[in-house]
């Protein structure tokens, strides 16, 4: 579809603003570089003697605190991981990868030195290709354990250049030990590479294989099967979630760095999605009250991969992706991920076009030093559709394809540039360091005409249409430096210390205009239309200024944490983070300026009791904060500038049970209080109050058998408004967009060497669209399915069917009169080629 000129210019900041931001950015970049380039970095290029010593013995010396990279019992039961085969000498350390194992058992590699107190359970069996015959049990030594607790063939290890982290000890950049739908650990929850069993909180990990099996191309689609998460409408132009009773548009991260621009996130370059529930400010900074979503991206690791996919389906869906990478020298690797999509949906006047390209480079600067670069350019253009209105307290029923609004005046354009550099180093003394620099430049326009009243609101059979246009320019700069060191004292005690600094600069310019319908000067600002025929094509101009907001934010943070293992049966984790949140705000319409500085401490403490090797209990307490305009830069008025930040306090207890080596069951009971919260009481009106969410969650993921994988769970969530200032009528109401019960379960079963099938169910109870509880959206149950076929090791195909019983349901809402239908039955086929 040809996009129409909106008539609004992209916000432009005065040169003084940009020069100041650039000066601060250069100063922080220089300081970060000097922090991580001491004398140790000069000695990063190891001499010949050191290299020879490294060739003689590969050490995988993880601590006994149950880190995902720790040495553990051999899956075949050989004592202390020893083998009966002579060791193979190699100068290449184990590599963190997530790939399918070779069909033939791999030759053994040099084994790691056994830890005095090995990890509590055997490593999972190597993952096999769906189209590969299952080998008969044997006493052959299994494929080598990698630094992340997963498995790789000897061939892959020899081809790999990088070991991430450098020796597999502590620092890492995301999920570890991934095998099918199962993940053994992550570093995102604690900044150290830790088994999920030993994390005192709920962690859900969506590996790439699970997202591909479900046919999920976007973050919102992949999160539908995570218990306790409600994927909201997001006004039809952004990711927006509610989990544990907390609504957010900003608690999204990529490789541990805040990624808060409002858009839809594609998964073409994503390795795993991590859902960390409960307040997480100790690790991630402001916000994160209900939890955070962290995407771990693919990067160059030297493993050869040549993969392409083509997806075609209902309503003209057409999508292609490519993933190509290899080593280009003994100490360098390159990888390229790319995506293009041109699709429509079941709704009238829908369209979507997006593409992305993400080249990455990796360099091994020495035996203990690596450097990675990444650049991503992405665009996302589509129509904006905010669903339909309500009538008499329930969603209005109408033909599901009907569009409410002016489709030619409702669309979004997004362009984003993201560049990162990551330097990792380990000293000879065992201190690991990681410096990560992130810079992003975003431009976004969205405009929409939508239903702004219930049916019969402006008159019998009528509904009001209103709208606005919003343009935004944002720049984010973040520099993180983390240090980690693990040591034992005595026979039964071990510490894993981690600390670090983070500096951030964000600038955001946001313009908003309101519409005029008809010819210029008509003074028609809203339109009443028949609810039975709500699509209009009246000339629409957005030329009434409504907002001119300029926001500058500087953040300075420091944290420290200790994971203290007291014998193999008990572990304590405690940490605290300091954040300085310095924001300046200007309203260009009335020449209003203000600023605010918040200094906040975010503590977290937890304990893990390990009565059995495969069953752990935990309890934790965490506190987070959110400044007055800290969630995507809202207005900072005189009143708001005087408000204290919102606070989140979470008390939680739960269990982790490794039912079998590749099957994890988690359960949690929690209470989360949010004070000074903004609760929605109208299209642009909020009240400040206290809400309390109490809930229980249970989740299962991994292999039930060698042929049957599962992912899903159940969540019961009760979220109540306890205080709402002068709006006493809200007290006792449920928080908006919080289903009391959610259940989801995805199954994949491998029938034969070549054929497999998937079956999933999603159930979500009803929810209130706003805090006034005037409109309740009914719940739904949806059944999905898939069929998989592997022609050979190079070619495979799958067909996914969503909503296979053609259930008519509402899937999300934004307020009482923006409620979206879910799609009817749709099917799409995906073909994959890999060499």
N, C-alpha and C positions, 0 to 999 in steps of 0.2 A: 504493500500500500504506500502511496506517496504521502509523505508527511507534510502537513501544512505549516506554514510559517506562523508561529505563535505570536509574533509581534513583540516579544519580550527579549531584551538583550541579556546575555549571560552576565551575572553580577561582576563588576570590576571594582577592585579595591584600589584606593589611591596609592601611588608609588611609595609613599612613606611606609605604609603597612608592609609592603612586600620587602623593602630593603631591610626593615627591622627583623622580619621573620628570617630572611636569608642570613643576616648577621648572626642571629641566635643559632640557626641551623649549622653554620660553619663552625661556630665556637664549640657547640656540642660534639660535632663530628671530630674536631681536632682533639678535644679532651678524651673522647672515647678511644681514639686511636692510641694516644699516649698511655692510657690506662692498661692497654693490652699489649703493649710492645716494650716490656722491660728487658732486662738482660736475658731472661729465659727465652724470649722470642729470638734473640740474636743467635742463641745456641740451638734453634729448632732444627737446622740442617745437621743431622747426625753425621758423625765421622764414620769412617770405614769400620773402625773397631766396634762402634756401637751397633752398626747395621749387622755385622757378623754375629754379635751377641744376640740381637733380635732374631736372627735366622735360626739360632740354635734352639730357642725355646720361645713359644708363643704363650704369653701369660694372659689369662682371662680372670684377673683377680678381683672379683666382686666381693663385697662385704657379706657378712652373714645376716644382714637385716632383710634378706629376702628380696634383693633387687632382681629385676628381670634378667639381668645379665650375669647373675651369679652362677658359679659352677654347681651342678646338681648331680644326683644319682643317674647313672647310665640307664636309658630306657630299657635295655635288655638285662639289666640287673648286674652288670659287671661291677665289682667293688671299686668305689672311688673313681669311677669313670675310666679305669684302665682298660686297655685293649690287649687282645692276644696277638695283634698284628704289629709288625715293626712300624714305628712312626714315620710319617712322610715329612721330609723337611721342606719348608716353604717360608719365604720371607713375607708372604701376604697374610695379614691377620684376618680373623673372622670378620664377616661383613654383615651389617644389618640390612637384610633384604626381605621382601615379601614376594616370593615367586614359587611356582609349583616345582615339586621335586622331580628328579629324573626317575623314569620307570624302573631302572636298575638300581640296586643298592650301591651307594657310593663307597669308594675306598676310604679307609679311616685317615684322619689327620692327627697331628700331634695333639695330645690331650692337654687340657688345662691342669694346673696344679690344683688338687682338691682343696676346697675350703674347709677349715676346721669344723664348720657346722653347715652342712650343705642345705640347699633349698628344700622346702618341705615336701616336694613331690616330684615325680619323674617328669621329664620334658615330654611334650606331646609327640606322637608319631608324625613323621613327615607327611605333608599333604600330597595326595596323588591327583593326577589329572583325572577329570571325569571320564575321559575316554581311554584310560589306561587300566589294564587288568590289575587286580589286587594280587601282589605276590604272596606266595605261601609263607607262613611263619618260618623263620630260620634263625640261626644263631649268628648270622652275619652282623657285623658292627653297623649300626644305623648311620645315616648321614650326619655330618658334623653339626653340632650346636653352634649357632651364630651368637654374636655379641648381644643380640636382643632376646635371646631365649628361644628363637625360632630355629629353622633348619635350612640348610643349603647343601647342594651337591658339591663334591670336591671340584668339579669343573667350574661351577659358579664361583667358588672361593678363589680359585686360581685366576679367574678372569676379573675379579673385583679389584678395585683400586683402593676403596675407602673402607675403613672400619669406623662406624659411627655409633657411639662416641669412640674416641681414639683407642681406648683399651676396653671398652664395654663396661666400665665401672659404674659411673654415676650419672653424669650429665647426658642428656639425650634430647631428642626433639619431637617426641610423640610416642605413638603406640609401639609395643614390642611383643615378640613372641606370637605374632599373628599367624594363624593357621585356619583357613576357611573362615567360618563365622566366629572363631574363638580368638581371643587376645589375652596373653598372659599378663601384660603389664603396660605401664605408661610412665612417662616422665612429666607429663603435663600437670598432674594433680599435686606433685610434691617438688617439682624441679629436679628430681633425681629418678633414675630408672628403677622403678619399684613395681613389684608384683601387685596386681589388683587385690589379691588376697590380703595384702598388708597395708592397704590404703584405708584409713578410717572414714570412709564416705562412699557414696554410690557413684560408680563410674560405668557408663555404657559406651561401648566402642563399636562403630559400624565400619567394618573393613570394606575395602573396595569390592571384593567378591560378593558380599551381601548386597551392596547397592546395585551392582551390575545384575545380579540374579533377579532383583525386584524390578529392574528397569528404571531405577531412580536416576534422573539426570540432574536434579537440583537438590539443594539442601533441604527445602521443605518437604519434598517427596520422600527423601531418605529418612526423615525424622518421624514420619507417620507411624512407624512401627516401634518407636521408643516409648515404653510405658510412662505415663505421667506428663507427656508433652502434648499440648494443643497447638497445632499450627494454625495461626490466625490469617485473616484476609490480608492484612497489611495495606489496606486501601488499594489493593490491586497493583502495587508497584514496588513492594519491598518484602523482605523476610521479617516476620514478626511472630513471636512465640509467647506462650504462657506455660511455665512449668513451676511446680510447687507454688501455685497461686500468684506468681510474679510475671507481669507482662514486660516484654523487652523488645526493643528494636536495635539495641546497641551492644548486647553481650555476646558478640561474635568475634572470634579470634582466628588468626591464621598463623600457624607455627608459633603460637604463644604470644602474638602481638595483636593488639586491638585493631579490629577491622569493622568500624562502626558506620560506614557509609550505608545509606538506605538504598538497597537494591536487592535483586534476586541473585543468589550465588550458585554458580554452575559447578559440577563435580568433575569436569574433564581432566583436571590436573591434581585431583585429591587422592591420597593414599588411604587415609582413614579419617573418620569423623569421630570426635570424642565429645561425649556429653558428661560434664562434671556437675553433679547436682549439689545444691546447697551453696551458701555464701562462699565465694572464692577470692575475696579481695586480697588475702594474704599472698596469693600467687599472681593474680591478674590485675590488681588495683581496683579502682572505683567500680561500683555496680556489682554485677554478678550475684544478686541476691538470691534468686532461685537457682542459679547455676550459670554455666557458660558453655558455649559451643566452640570447640577448637578444631579447625581443619588442618590436617597434616598433609602437606603437599609433596608431590614427587620431585626428586631432584637427581642430578647426575651422580651415579655411583659406579660406573664402569661396567655394569652388567649389560650385555647386549640385549636390546629389546627392539623389535620392529613389529608394531601392532597397529591395526586400523579397524574401525568399526563403521558400519552403515546401518542406520535405523530408519524404518519406514512404517507408517501406521495411520490410524484413524484421523480424519479431518486434516489430511494433508501433512501429517508429521513427516519431516525429513531432517535427518541429523547425521553428521559424520564426525569422527574423531580420529586422531593419530597420536601415537606414542612411540618415539624413535630415540634410541640412545645407545652409546657405546663408548669405550675408551678411545682416545685419540693419541695417546702416548702412554708410556709406563706410569706417568704421574698426573694425567689429566683425563677428564671425561666430559662428555656433552650429552644433553638430552633435550628433546623438543616435544612438548605437548601442544596440540592444537584442536580446535573445535569450531564447527559451523552448524547452525540450525536455522531452518525456515519452516515454521509450523503455524497451525491454527488450532482452535479448540471447538467445542460443541456450541459455543455462544455466538450469536450473530455479530458480525463485524470484527471478529477476533483476528489477530495476526501477531506474529512474533518473529523477530530476526535477531540473532546474536552470534557473536563469534569471539574467540579468544585464542591467543598464542602465548606460549610460556617457554622460552628457552632457558636452560640452566647450564652452568659450567661448574666443574669441580676440579680442584688442584690439590695434590698432596705435596706440601712444601717441605716435609720432613717426616721422620719416623713417627712423630707425635703431633704433627700440625697439619690441619686441612683448612682450605678456604673455598667457599661456595658463593656463587653469584646467581641471581635469578632476576628476570624481568618479565612482567606480564602486561599485555595490553588486552583489554576486553571491552566489548560494547554490548549493550542490551537495549533493544528498541521493541516496544510492543504497545498494543492498546491498553488502556486502563479501564477496568471493569469492576465496579464496586457492588455488583449484585442488585438485589431489589429490596423494597421496604417491608414494613410489618403492617398488620391489621389486627386490631383488638387483642394485642398482646402476644401474637404469634407471627411467624413469617408469612407474608402474602404469597399465596400459591398462584403461579402463572406458568405459561409455557416456558420450559427451562432455557430455551435458546434466546428468549426475549431480552433485549438490551434496554436498560433504563438510563436515558441521558442522550447526549449528543456525541455519537461515536467519532465524528471527524474532529472534534475538539477535545478528545480524551486520549492521550497517549503519553508515553515516557521515552526519553532518550538518555542513555547513560554511556559515558566514556570514562575508563579508568586506566591509569598507568601505575604500576607497582614495581619497585626495584628493591632488592635486598642483597645484603652481603653478610656472610656468617664466617667467622674465624674461630676455630677450635684448636686448643693446645693442651697438652698435658706435660707438666714438668717431670723431671726425673724423680722428684720427691713424691709424686702421685697426686699433686694438685691439678685438677682439671679446670680449664677456663673456657668460656664461650662468650663471644661478643657478637651480637646480632643487630644490624642496622636495617631499618625499614623506612622507606619513603614512598608516599602515595600521593597522587594528584588526581582528583575526581571532578567531573562536571556532570551535573544531572539536571534535566528538565522533566517535570511531570505536570500535566494539567488534566482536569476531569470535571465533567458535568454528571451529577448523580442525584439519586432520590434523597431529599432532605426532610421528608415528612412521612408519617404513616399514610396509608391509603385512607381517604375520607378526611384527612387533616385539613386541607384548604377548601374542601367542599365535597359533596357526595360523589363518589367514584373518581375523585381527583387525587393526584400526588404532586407535591412540589419538587421542582428540579433547581438545584443550585450548583455552585462549583467554585473552583479557583485554579490558578496557575502558580507553580512554585519552581524557581530555579535556584540552584545551589552550586557553589564552588568550594571545595574543601581540599586542604593539604594536611597530611599527617606525616610527622617525622618522629620516630621512636628509636632510641638506642638502648639496648639491654646488655649488661655485663653480669655474668654469673660465675661464681667460683664454687668448687666442691672438693671435699676431702673426706676420705673414709679411713678410720683407724680403729684398732682394737686396743683395749687395755684389760689385762687379766684374761682369764680363760673364757669368761662368759659375757663380756660386755663389748659392744661395738657402737661407735658413733659414725653417723654420716652427716657432716655439716655442709650446709649450702647457704650462700649469701650472695647478694648482688645489688646492683643499682639500675635504675631506669630513668631516662630523661625523655621527655616528650614535648613537642610543639605541635599545636593544631590551630589552624585558622579556618574559619567557616563564614562564608558570605551567603545569606539567604534572602531572596526577594520573593514576595508574593503579591499577585494581582487578582482582583475579583472580576467576574464577567459582566459584560453588557450584551444583552440579546437584541438582535435586530440592527438597525442602522445606527451609526454613531450619534450620540446624544438622545437616544430613545428613552433613556432612564428606565429600562426594563432590566431588573437585576435578578429576578427569579421568574420561572415559568411554571404554570400549573398545567398538567397534561392528564388525559384520561389514563387511569391505571391499566386499562385494557390495551392501550396503544401509546406506550411511554417513550418511544424513540422519536427524537426530533432531529431536524437538520437545519434549524434556524441559524442564521449567521450569528457567530459568537466571537466577541473580542474580549480579551483580558487586558483591560487598560485602566482599571481603577486601582491605584497603589494601595496596598494593605500592610505590607511589611517591608522593611529595609533593615535587616539585622546583620551586624558585623560582630563576630566573636573571636577573641584570641585566648588561647589556653596554654599555659606552661605547667607541666607536671614534673616533680622531682620525687623520686621514690627510692627507698632502701629497705631491704628485708634480710632476715636471718632465720634459719630453721635448723633444728637438730632432730634426726631420727636416731633414737637411742634404743638399741636392742639389749634387753636385760635377760640373758639366757635365750634359748630358742623358743621359749614359751610366752614371752611378753615383750611388747615393743611400744615405746612412747614416741609421739611426734608432736613437736611444739614449735611455733614460729610466730613472728610478729613483723608487720610491715608498716612503714611510715610513708604517707603520701602528702605532698604539698600540692594543692590544687588552686592555681592562681588564674582566675578568669577575668577578662575585661569584656564588657558588652557595650555596644552602641546601637541605638535605634535611630536610623537615618531620617525617619519621617518627622520626628519631633525633636531631633538634636539632643536626645537623652543619652547620657553616658553613666555607667556605673561599673563597679568591680567588686570582687570578693575574693578572699583568700581563706581556704580551709586547710587546717593541719589535722590529719586524721591518722589514728592508729588502728590497725586491723589485726587482731590476734586470732590464732587457731591452735587448738590443742586436741589431741586424740590419743586413745590407747587401743592396742590390738592384743587380745588374749588368744593364744594359740594352743588350746588343749589337745588338739590332734593335728596331724600334719596336713590334713585336707579340710579342716573345719576351723574357722577363726571367727571370733566375736569382736565387735568394736563399739566404742562410744566416742563422741566428739562434740566439741563446741566451736563455733566460728562466728565471727562478726564482720560485717561489711558495711560500706557507706556509699551514698550516692549524693553528690552535691545538688544544689537547687536547680541548676540547668545542666547537669552532667550527663544526662541521657539524650544524646544527639542534639545538644545545644538549643534548648528551648529558650523562651524569653527570660531575661533576668530583670524583672521590674523592681521598683523600689521595695515593694513588699517581699518579693522573692529573694532579693539580695540580703534581706535580714533573716531569712529562714535558715535554720540549722539543716545540715544534710539529712537525708533519709538514712535510717539505720536498719540493718537486718541482723537478727540474732537467731541462730539455728542450734537446736539441741537434737542430737540424733544418736540412735543406737541401731545396730544391725548385725548381720552375719554374712560370711562368705563361705561357700561350700563347693569345693572342687569334687563333684560327684565322681568323675573319672578324669583322667589326665587332660582331656580336651573338652570338658563340659563344666561350666561354671554357673552356680546358682547364687544370686545375691538377694538379700532382703533388708529392708530398712523401715524404721518408725521414727518420725521426726515431728518437731514443732518449730515453725518459723514465724517470728514476729517482725513486722515491718512498720516502723514508726515514722510519722511525718509523711506518709505516702499520699500521692495524688491519686484520687479515685474519680473516674469519669462520671459526670452527671449531666452531660450534654455534648453537643458536637465539638465545642471548644471551651468547656467549662469543667473545672476540677475543684475538688474539696480536699483538704489536708486531713489525714486521719491515721488511725492505727488499725492494721489488719493482722489477723492471725490465721495461719494455715497449719493444719494438722493432717498428717497423711501416713499411709503405709504403701510400700512398693515392694514388688518382687519381680525378678528378671532372670531369665535363663538364656544362655548362649553357648553354642559349640556343637560338638558331635555327640548325639545320643548313641549312634553306632557308626561304624566306618562309612556307611552309606547314607545316614540320616543326620542332617544338620537342622538346628532350630535357632530362632532368635525371637524374643518377645517377652511379654510379662503383663502384670496387672498393677494398677495404681488406684488407690482410694484417696481422694483429696477433698478436704472440707476447709473452705476459705471463707472467713467471716470478717465483716467490718465491725470493729469494736468501738471506734470513735471516729467522728467525721465533723468535728468543729460545730458550726451552727447548723449543719444539715443533719439534725437528729433523726430525720426520717430514714436515713441510710443505715443507722446503727442496727445490727442484726442481719442485714442483707448479705448475700453472697457477693464476693468479688466477681467482676465481669470476666467472662471467657474462661471459666474454670469448671470443666466437667467433673462431677463427683467421682465417676468411675470410668476408667479407660482400660481396655484389654486389647492386646495385639499378639499375634503369633504367626511367624513365617516359618514354613517347613520346606526343606529341599531333600528329595530322596533320589538316589542314583539307582535306577532300575537295572541297567546293564552297563557294559563298558561304554556304550555310546549314548544311551538314552537316560534322561532324568526328568523329574517334574517337580514343580513347586506349588505350594498351596498356602495362602495366607488369609487371615481374618482380622479385621479392625473393628472394634466396638467402642463407641464413645457415647456416654450418657449426655443428656441435655445440659445446656448451660444458659446463663443469662447474658444478654448482649451488652448491658450496661449495669452500673452499680445501683441504679434505681430499681432494678429487677422488674421493670415494666414489660419486657419482652423476653420470653424464654424460647430458645431454639431447641427443637426436639433432637434427641439422640439418633444414632444410626448404627447399622452394622453392614459392613462391606466385605465381600469375599473376592480375593484376587487369585490368579493362578498363572502358571508358566510351564512351558515344555522346553527341554534342552536337548540338543543333538550335537555330538562331536563327530564330525566326519573323519578327521584324523588329527594329528598333533598340530596341524597348521590351520585348519578350518573348523569353525563351530558356528552354531546358530541357535537362537531361542525365540520363542513367541510368548509374549506376556499379554494376559487379559485382565484388565482392571474392572471391578464391579461386574463380575461375570453373571450375576443374577439381575442386573439392570435395576438395582434399587434406586428409587428417587429419594434424595436426601439433601440436607444442607450441610456443607462441610466446614464453613467458617463464617465469621462475622467481624465487623469493625465497630458498629454501634447498633442502635435499635432499628435503623433503616438502611443499613448496608449489610445485607445477609446474602451469602453466595451459595448457589446450588453446587453440589458435587456432580462430577461428570457421569453420564450414563455409561453403559458398557463400551469400552474402547479396547482395541487390540493394536499391538505393534510388534514387528519382527526386527531382530537385530542379528546382523551377520558380522563375524569377526574373523580376521586373518592375522596370523602371527608366525613370525620366523625368528 
